[in-house]
Amino acid sequence: MTELSGHCLCGAVRFKVQGTVRTAGHCHCESCRRAASSPVTSFFTVERADAVLAGDSLRFYASSPGVRRGFCSHCGSPMSFETERRPSEIDFYFASLDDGLSVAIGEHWHWNERVDWLNIVDDLPKGESGA
């Protein structure tokens, strides 16, 4: 069983996970890039029942149909990703972890949407959108 915790930049929103990390990867989709203002976003996925995400400044944004993204309304830090396509799961941003070095990244998602100016050299599987 994995025990992970994390928080936003100002500390007003926190999460705790006690359970198994189902998957972990780097997302290259345009939506994630824009939400995080970053060329790639790294997530890990857990069962919703194994996670607690809370804070007075926690807000959600419906970024596309069936998708909502959690963020801190004080500092703006992105915290979570949820989709109706996976109703029993929630994704958290690696960068918000207190200590996530024990969680291994397993793949790239939406590889075909990656920015062309970032050179990524690794042996991870590279899944494409719609595949």
N, CA, C and O atoms as a DFTB+ gen file, in Angstrom:
524 C
 N C O
     1  1       0.842      -1.186       0.000
     2  2       0.000       0.000       0.000
     3  2       0.882       1.243       0.000
     4  3       1.873       1.322       0.727
     5  1       0.508       2.196      -0.816
     6  2       1.238       3.448      -0.937
     7  2       0.575       4.516      -0.081
     8  3      -0.650       4.631      -0.056
     9  1       1.384       5.290       0.615
    10  2       0.887       6.453       1.330
    11  2       1.583       7.669       0.754
    12  3       2.801       7.811       0.865
    13  1       0.798       8.554       0.132
    14  2       1.331       9.749      -0.496
    15  2       0.550      10.956      -0.014
    16  3      -0.622      10.853       0.349
    17  1       1.215      12.097      -0.014
    18  2       0.537      13.341       0.326
    19  2       1.141      14.455      -0.505
    20  3       2.259      14.347      -1.009
    21  1       0.384      15.516      -0.635
    22  2       0.864      16.660      -1.392
    23  2       0.051      17.889      -1.085
    24  3      -0.953      17.837      -0.375
    25  1       0.507      19.008      -1.638
    26  2      -0.194      20.268      -1.396
    27  2       0.119      21.260      -2.497
    28  3       1.048      21.075      -3.283
    29  1      -0.676      22.315      -2.534
    30  2      -0.489      23.394      -3.501
    31  2       0.655      24.302      -3.044
    32  3       1.235      24.084      -1.980
    33  1       0.971      25.297      -3.831
    34  2       2.065      26.216      -3.536
    35  2       1.895      26.911      -2.184
    36  3       2.858      27.028      -1.425
    37  1       0.686      27.371      -1.878
    38  2       0.470      28.091      -0.615
    39  2       0.108      27.177       0.551
    40  3       0.087      27.623       1.699
    41  1      -0.176      25.903       0.272
    42  2      -0.486      24.943       1.326
    43  2      -1.946      24.894       1.727
    44  3      -2.304      24.147       2.638
    45  1      -2.794      25.664       1.078
    46  2      -4.207      25.715       1.463
    47  2      -5.006      24.502       0.989
    48  3      -6.030      24.168       1.585
    49  1      -4.551      23.842      -0.073
    50  2      -5.200      22.632      -0.570
    51  2      -4.223      21.472      -0.413
    52  3      -3.052      21.573      -0.781
    53  1      -4.723      20.375       0.138
    54  2      -3.877      19.208       0.391
    55  2      -4.594      17.946      -0.074
    56  3      -5.820      17.907      -0.181
    57  1      -3.800      16.919      -0.345
    58  2      -4.374      15.608      -0.623
    59  2      -3.575      14.537       0.093
    60  3      -2.396      14.708       0.403
    61  1      -4.251      13.432       0.347
    62  2      -3.629      12.243       0.925
    63  2      -4.148      11.038       0.169
    64  3      -5.323      10.977      -0.194
    65  1      -3.273      10.090      -0.063
    66  2      -3.619       8.856      -0.758
    67  2      -3.111       7.684       0.060
    68  3      -1.950       7.656       0.471
    69  1      -3.978       6.727       0.292
    70  2      -3.585       5.471       0.915
    71  2      -4.148       4.369       0.047
    72  3      -5.334       4.050       0.132
    73  1      -3.311       3.790      -0.781
    74  2      -3.768       2.773      -1.710
    75  2      -2.711       2.520      -2.758
    76  3      -1.544       2.872      -2.585
    77  1      -3.124       1.917      -3.826
    78  2      -2.211       1.542      -4.897
    79  2      -2.245       2.580      -6.015
    80  3      -3.315       3.028      -6.427
    81  1      -1.077       2.952      -6.495
    82  2      -0.999       3.801      -7.679
    83  2      -1.295       2.904      -8.875
    84  3      -0.563       1.949      -9.136
    85  1      -2.361       3.210      -9.595
    86  2      -2.798       2.382     -10.722
    87  2      -1.939       2.582     -11.956
    88  3      -1.611       1.623     -12.655
    89  1      -1.576       3.824     -12.223
    90  2      -0.726       4.151     -13.364
    91  2      -0.094       5.508     -13.107
    92  3      -0.558       6.271     -12.259
    93  1       0.964       5.802     -13.843
    94  2       1.632       7.093     -13.727
    95  2       2.257       7.418     -15.066
    96  3       2.876       6.563     -15.699
    97  1       2.090       8.664     -15.495
    98  2       2.627       9.009     -16.796
    99  2       2.753      10.495     -17.028
   100  3       2.321      11.324     -16.227
   101  1       3.367      10.796     -18.165
   102  2       3.526      12.163     -18.636
   103  2       2.450      12.420     -19.686
   104  3       2.360      11.682     -20.667
   105  1       1.640      13.446     -19.498
   106  2       0.597      13.773     -20.460
   107  2       1.051      14.943     -21.340
   108  3       1.531      15.966     -20.850
   109  1       0.886      14.760     -22.639
   110  2       1.296      15.776     -23.613
   111  2       0.106      16.447     -24.293
   112  3       0.303      17.223     -25.228
   113  1      -1.129      16.171     -23.850
   114  2      -2.297      16.727     -24.550
   115  2      -2.346      18.247     -24.395
   116  3      -1.852      18.809     -23.418
   117  1      -2.950      18.887     -25.379
   118  2      -3.029      20.352     -25.389
   119  2      -3.753      20.888     -24.156
   120  3      -3.354      21.910     -23.599
   121  1      -4.806      20.211     -23.732
   122  2      -5.585      20.666     -22.590
   123  2      -4.737      20.693     -21.315
   124  3      -4.778      21.667     -20.564
   125  1      -3.977      19.635     -21.074
   126  2      -3.113      19.587     -19.881
   127  2      -1.989      20.613     -19.969
   128  3      -1.632      21.243     -18.973
   129  1      -1.436      20.774     -21.168
   130  2      -0.371      21.769     -21.333
   131  2      -0.893      23.165     -20.983
   132  3      -0.216      23.929     -20.295
   133  1      -2.079      23.490     -21.450
   134  2      -2.631      24.823     -21.181
   135  2      -3.030      24.981     -19.714
   136  3      -2.854      26.052     -19.134
   137  1      -3.563      23.928     -19.122
   138  2      -3.982      24.001     -17.719
   139  2      -2.798      24.224     -16.784
   140  3      -2.934      24.874     -15.748
   141  1      -1.640      23.686     -17.148
   142  2      -0.468      23.790     -16.285
   143  2       0.584      24.764     -16.804
   144  3       1.595      24.993     -16.140
   145  1       0.353      25.344     -17.994
   146  2       1.349      26.220     -18.629
   147  2       2.718      25.548     -18.654
   148  3       3.732      26.134     -18.277
   149  1       2.710      24.310     -19.109
   150  2       3.920      23.498     -19.129
   151  2       3.898      22.608     -20.368
   152  3       2.819      22.221     -20.817
   153  1       5.057      22.272     -20.935
   154  2       5.064      21.445     -22.140
   155  2       4.616      20.003     -21.902
   156  3       4.234      19.311     -22.846
   157  1       4.659      19.558     -20.681
   158  2       4.231      18.209     -20.317
   159  2       3.769      18.236     -18.863
   160  3       4.301      18.992     -18.049
   161  1       2.795      17.424     -18.550
   162  2       2.275      17.342     -17.189
   163  2       2.353      15.896     -16.732
   164  3       2.003      14.989     -17.486
   165  1       2.801      15.675     -15.526
   166  2       2.964      14.311     -15.020
   167  2       1.930      14.028     -13.933
   168  3       1.793      14.775     -12.965
   169  1       1.203      12.918     -14.126
   170  2       0.134      12.518     -13.215
   171  2       0.369      11.113     -12.674
   172  3       1.074      10.305     -13.279
   173  1      -0.237      10.843     -11.526
   174  2      -0.397       9.461     -11.077
   175  2      -1.872       9.262     -10.757
   176  3      -2.559      10.181     -10.311
   177  1      -2.339       8.047     -10.993
   178  2      -3.761       7.723     -10.883
   179  2      -3.988       6.771      -9.718
   180  3      -3.255       5.797      -9.544
   181  1      -5.017       7.066      -8.919
   182  2      -5.406       6.219      -7.797
   183  2      -6.927       6.054      -7.783
   184  3      -7.645       6.779      -8.472
   185  1      -7.394       5.117      -7.011
   186  2      -8.832       4.969      -6.794
   187  2      -9.328       6.172      -6.005
   188  3      -8.700       6.588      -5.031
   189  1     -10.443       6.721      -6.424
   190  2     -11.038       7.868      -5.737
   191  2     -11.303       7.554      -4.264
   192  3     -11.147       8.418      -3.401
   193  1     -11.700       6.332      -3.988
   194  2     -12.005       5.934      -2.611
   195  2     -10.761       5.933      -1.718
   196  3     -10.882       5.982      -0.494
   197  1      -9.577       5.879      -2.313
   198  2      -8.320       5.850      -1.557
   199  2      -7.730       7.234      -1.346
   200  3      -6.660       7.362      -0.751
   201  1      -8.411       8.280      -1.825
   202  2      -7.843       9.623      -1.809
   203  2      -8.752      10.631      -1.131
   204  3      -9.978      10.527      -1.183
   205  1      -8.123      11.610      -0.495
   206  2      -8.827      12.752       0.090
   207  2      -8.171      14.009      -0.461
   208  3      -6.958      14.182      -0.344
   209  1      -8.963      14.880      -1.056
   210  2      -8.518      16.164      -1.586
   211  2      -9.366      17.227      -0.916
   212  3     -10.591      17.208      -1.045
   213  1      -8.737      18.162      -0.197
   214  2      -9.534      19.108       0.576
   215  2      -8.791      20.416       0.791
   216  3      -7.574      20.506       0.633
   217  1      -9.565      21.416       1.154
   218  2      -9.045      22.735       1.493
   219  2     -10.112      23.769       1.201
   220  3     -10.890      23.617       0.259
   221  1     -10.152      24.818       2.003
   222  2     -11.160      25.864       1.823
   223  2     -11.049      26.555       0.473
   224  3     -12.041      27.075      -0.038
   225  1      -9.860      26.568      -0.110
   226  2      -9.670      27.255      -1.383
   227  2      -9.751      26.305      -2.580
   228  3      -9.486      26.723      -3.707
   229  1     -10.112      25.032      -2.360
   230  2     -10.238      24.074      -3.451
   231  2     -11.421      24.446      -4.337
   232  3     -12.543      24.612      -3.859
   233  1     -11.157      24.572      -5.624
   234  2     -12.191      24.855      -6.611
   235  2     -12.006      23.908      -7.787
   236  3     -10.954      23.289      -7.944
   237  1     -13.039      23.807      -8.606
   238  2     -12.986      22.919      -9.767
   239  2     -13.365      23.694     -11.022
   240  3     -14.187      24.610     -10.992
   241  1     -12.744      23.300     -12.116
   242  2     -13.011      23.900     -13.414
   243  2     -13.357      22.788     -14.392
   244  3     -12.600      21.827     -14.529
   245  1     -14.500      22.908     -15.078
   246  2     -14.895      21.934     -16.106
   247  2     -14.169      22.321     -17.392
   248  3     -14.637      23.177     -18.144
   249  1     -13.026      21.689     -17.639
   250  2     -12.173      22.088     -18.763
   251  2     -12.647      21.550     -20.104
   252  3     -12.270      22.082     -21.148
   253  1     -13.454      20.519     -20.094
   254  2     -14.069      19.964     -21.299
   255  2     -15.219      19.073     -20.840
   256  3     -15.308      18.760     -19.652
   257  1     -16.096      18.659     -21.744
   258  2     -17.236      17.834     -21.322
   259  2     -16.788      16.565     -20.586
   260  3     -15.984      15.786     -21.099
   261  1     -17.318      16.377     -19.390
   262  2     -17.005      15.196     -18.598
   263  2     -15.689      15.246     -17.856
   264  3     -15.273      14.243     -17.276
   265  1     -15.014      16.403     -17.858
   266  2     -13.711      16.548     -17.196
   267  2     -13.762      17.713     -16.232
   268  3     -14.295      18.777     -16.547
   269  1     -13.194      17.497     -15.038
   270  2     -13.031      18.618     -14.127
   271  2     -11.633      18.569     -13.524
   272  3     -11.082      17.503     -13.251
   273  1     -11.086      19.754     -13.329
   274  2      -9.734      19.906     -12.806
   275  2      -9.814      20.669     -11.487
   276  3     -10.420      21.738     -11.411
   277  1      -9.197      20.108     -10.455
   278  2      -9.151      20.758      -9.152
   279  2      -7.951      21.683      -9.061
   280  3      -6.875      21.365      -9.570
   281  1      -8.132      22.827      -8.415
   282  2      -7.044      23.788      -8.263
   283  2      -7.255      24.607      -6.997
   284  3      -8.349      24.625      -6.432
   285  1      -6.208      25.276      -6.563
   286  2      -6.299      26.165      -5.403
   287  2      -6.680      27.556      -5.891
   288  3      -6.009      28.122      -6.755
   289  1      -7.749      28.103      -5.341
   290  2      -8.191      29.433      -5.757
   291  2      -7.327      30.551      -5.168
   292  3      -7.439      31.703      -5.589
   293  1      -6.473      30.224      -4.206
   294  2      -5.564      31.239      -3.653
   295  2      -4.317      31.403      -4.510
   296  3      -4.005      32.507      -4.956
   297  1      -3.604      30.301      -4.740
   298  2      -2.323      30.393      -5.455
   299  2      -2.401      29.919      -6.903
   300  3      -1.467      30.148      -7.671
   301  1      -3.493      29.263      -7.292
   302  2      -3.680      28.827      -8.664
   303  2      -3.085      27.481      -9.013
   304  3      -3.193      27.043     -10.158
   305  1      -2.464      26.819      -8.067
   306  2      -1.827      25.528      -8.358
   307  2      -2.833      24.491      -8.823
   308  3      -3.857      24.290      -8.170
   309  1      -2.558      23.818      -9.956
   310  2      -3.405      22.698     -10.361
   311  2      -3.154      21.523      -9.432
   312  3      -2.013      21.268      -9.048
   313  1      -4.211      20.804      -9.065
   314  2      -4.084      19.724      -8.084
   315  2      -4.567      18.370      -8.583
   316  3      -3.954      17.346      -8.281
   317  1      -5.678      18.350      -9.357
   318  2      -6.258      17.058      -9.718
   319  2      -6.920      17.107     -11.090
   320  3      -7.197      18.172     -11.642
   321  1      -7.160      15.911     -11.615
   322  2      -7.850      15.726     -12.889
   323  2      -8.830      14.583     -12.701
   324  3      -8.458      13.523     -12.196
   325  1     -10.085      14.786     -13.105
   326  2     -11.108      13.747     -13.016
   327  2     -11.883      13.706     -14.321
   328  3     -12.183      14.745     -14.909
   329  1     -12.205      12.496     -14.770
   330  2     -12.971      12.345     -15.995
   331  2     -14.085      11.323     -15.792
   332  3     -13.910      10.328     -15.089
   333  1     -15.228      11.581     -16.417
   334  2     -16.352      10.650     -16.343
   335  2     -16.029       9.320     -17.017
   336  3     -16.690       8.314     -16.759
   337  1     -15.002       9.312     -17.889
   338  2     -14.596       8.058     -18.537
   339  2     -13.969       7.084     -17.544
   340  3     -13.946       5.876     -17.784
   341  1     -13.456       7.612     -16.421
   342  2     -12.880       6.789     -15.357
   343  2     -13.463       7.250     -14.018
   344  3     -12.759       7.861     -13.214
   345  1     -14.746       6.961     -13.777
   346  2     -15.426       7.547     -12.620
   347  2     -14.893       7.102     -11.259
   348  3     -15.107       7.795     -10.265
   349  1     -14.217       5.982     -11.194
   350  2     -13.721       5.508      -9.897
   351  2     -12.281       5.936      -9.617
   352  3     -11.703       5.539      -8.606
   353  1     -11.691       6.757     -10.521
   354  2     -10.290       7.151     -10.372
   355  2     -10.139       8.664     -10.313
   356  3     -11.010       9.418     -10.746
   357  1      -9.002       9.083      -9.762
   358  2      -8.620      10.494      -9.743
   359  2      -7.122      10.565     -10.011
   360  3      -6.358       9.710      -9.563
   361  1      -6.715      11.589     -10.742
   362  2      -5.305      11.813     -11.044
   363  2      -4.814      13.009     -10.241
   364  3      -5.514      14.011     -10.094
   365  1      -3.598      12.884      -9.727
   366  2      -2.936      13.986      -9.033
   367  2      -1.643      14.331      -9.753
   368  3      -1.024      13.471     -10.380
   369  1      -1.239      15.583      -9.662
   370  2      -0.014      16.052     -10.283
   371  2       1.202      15.627      -9.451
   372  3       1.256      15.874      -8.246
   373  1       2.166      14.992     -10.104
   374  2       3.398      14.591      -9.429
   375  2       4.077      15.766      -8.738
   376  3       4.584      15.630      -7.625
   377  1       4.087      16.912      -9.398
   378  2       4.826      18.060      -8.881
   379  2       4.275      18.573      -7.553
   380  3       4.948      19.344      -6.869
   381  1       3.081      18.166      -7.180
   382  2       2.511      18.618      -5.910
   383  2       2.794      17.656      -4.753
   384  3       2.409      17.927      -3.616
   385  1       3.461      16.540      -5.034
   386  2       3.763      15.566      -3.987
   387  2       4.769      16.100      -2.968
   388  3       5.685      16.849      -3.308
   389  1       4.576      15.698      -1.717
   390  2       5.563      16.009      -0.684
   391  2       6.825      15.182      -0.915
   392  3       7.937      15.688      -0.766
   393  1       6.653      13.906      -1.280
   394  2       7.776      13.006      -1.543
   395  2       7.275      11.915      -2.476
   396  3       6.633      10.966      -2.027
   397  1       7.556      12.034      -3.751
   398  2       7.043      11.072      -4.714
   399  2       8.104      10.298      -5.454
   400  3       7.843       9.743      -6.521
   401  1       9.299      10.254      -4.898
   402  2      10.398       9.601      -5.596
   403  2      10.213       8.099      -5.733
   404  3      10.853       7.470      -6.575
   405  1       9.348       7.519      -4.917
   406  2       9.141       6.067      -4.974
   407  2       8.113       5.657      -6.025
   408  3       7.924       4.464      -6.266
   409  1       7.447       6.623      -6.653
   410  2       6.441       6.329      -7.672
   411  2       7.106       6.423      -9.046
   412  3       7.647       7.467      -9.411
   413  1       7.061       5.341      -9.793
   414  2       7.714       5.308     -11.104
   415  2       6.756       5.734     -12.209
   416  3       5.604       5.302     -12.246
   417  1       7.239       6.581     -13.103
   418  2       6.485       6.971     -14.299
   419  2       6.545       5.797     -15.270
   420  3       7.614       5.234     -15.505
   421  1       5.385       5.426     -15.841
   422  2       5.343       4.247     -16.686
   423  2       5.151       4.479     -18.167
   424  3       5.408       3.580     -18.967
   425  1       4.696       5.685     -18.560
   426  2       4.381       5.879     -19.977
   427  2       4.156       7.352     -20.297
   428  3       4.054       8.201     -19.412
   429  1       4.084       7.618     -21.597
   430  2       3.693       8.937     -22.110
   431  2       2.282       8.796     -22.677
   432  3       1.973       7.812     -23.351
   433  1       1.427       9.786     -22.401
   434  2       0.069       9.807     -22.949
   435  2      -0.027      10.920     -23.987
   436  3       0.609      11.963     -23.842
   437  1      -0.810      10.702     -25.016
   438  2      -1.054      11.713     -26.066
   439  2       0.259      12.184     -26.709
   440  3       0.465      13.376     -26.937
   441  1       1.122      11.233     -26.988
   442  2       2.435      11.523     -27.557
   443  2       2.334      12.340     -28.845
   444  3       3.171      13.203     -29.110
   445  1       1.310      12.061     -29.634
   446  2       1.155      12.765     -30.910
   447  2       0.775      14.243     -30.732
   448  3       0.787      14.990     -31.710
   449  1       0.445      14.677     -29.533
   450  2       0.123      16.080     -29.269
   451  2       1.287      16.835     -28.620
   452  3       1.133      17.998     -28.248
   453  1       2.428      16.202     -28.483
   454  2       3.565      16.827     -27.791
   455  2       4.068      18.060     -28.562
   456  3       3.876      18.187     -29.772
   457  1       4.708      18.944     -27.824
   458  2       5.319      20.113     -28.455
   459  2       6.562      19.660     -29.207
   460  3       7.256      18.740     -28.773
   461  1       6.841      20.306     -30.332
   462  2       7.957      19.852     -31.160
   463  2       9.316      20.384     -30.714
   464  3      10.341      19.936     -31.226
   465  1       9.349      21.312     -29.786
   466  2      10.611      21.913     -29.373
   467  2      11.207      21.291     -28.113
   468  3      12.293      21.689     -27.692
   469  1      10.522      20.324     -27.505
   470  2      11.047      19.650     -26.313
   471  2      11.566      18.279     -26.722
   472  3      10.804      17.459     -27.234
   473  1      12.828      18.023     -26.507
   474  2      13.438      16.755     -26.871
   475  2      13.346      15.793     -25.689
   476  3      13.976      16.011     -24.655
   477  1      12.570      14.745     -25.844
   478  2      12.401      13.738     -24.793
   479  2      13.027      12.449     -25.276
   480  3      12.662      11.920     -26.327
   481  1      13.969      11.949     -24.505
   482  2      14.662      10.723     -24.868
   483  2      14.528       9.750     -23.698
   484  3      15.214       9.884     -22.684
   485  1      13.637       8.771     -23.851
   486  2      13.496       7.713     -22.852
   487  2      12.906       6.483     -23.537
   488  3      12.525       6.533     -24.706
   489  1      12.836       5.403     -22.811
   490  2      12.330       4.144     -23.357
   491  2      10.895       3.850     -22.933
   492  3      10.418       2.731     -23.123
   493  1      10.200       4.833     -22.364
   494  2       8.830       4.614     -21.917
   495  2       7.900       4.430     -23.110
   496  3       8.137       5.021     -24.164
   497  1       6.840       3.620     -22.971
   498  2       5.837       3.510     -24.043
   499  2       5.218       4.874     -24.321
   500  3       5.028       5.680     -23.411
   501  1       4.908       5.121     -25.587
   502  2       4.385       6.421     -26.003
   503  2       3.037       6.223     -26.702
   504  3       2.973       5.975     -27.906
   505  1       1.952       6.340     -25.905
   506  2       0.602       6.187     -26.435
   507  2       0.136       7.446     -27.121
   508  3       0.500       8.552     -26.723
   509  1      -0.674       7.280     -28.154
   510  2      -1.174       8.422     -28.914
   511  2      -2.652       8.659     -28.621
   512  3      -3.357       7.743     -28.196
   513  1      -3.118       9.873     -28.845
   514  2      -4.524      10.221     -28.674
   515  2      -5.372       9.376     -29.606
   516  3      -5.009       9.149     -30.760
   517  1      -6.492       8.918     -29.103
   518  2      -7.411       8.140     -29.909
   519  2      -6.975       6.708     -30.135
   520  3      -7.661       5.951     -30.821
   521  1      -5.856       6.333     -29.571
   522  2      -5.358       4.961     -29.769
   523  2      -5.875       4.026     -28.702
   524  3      -5.556       2.837     -28.716
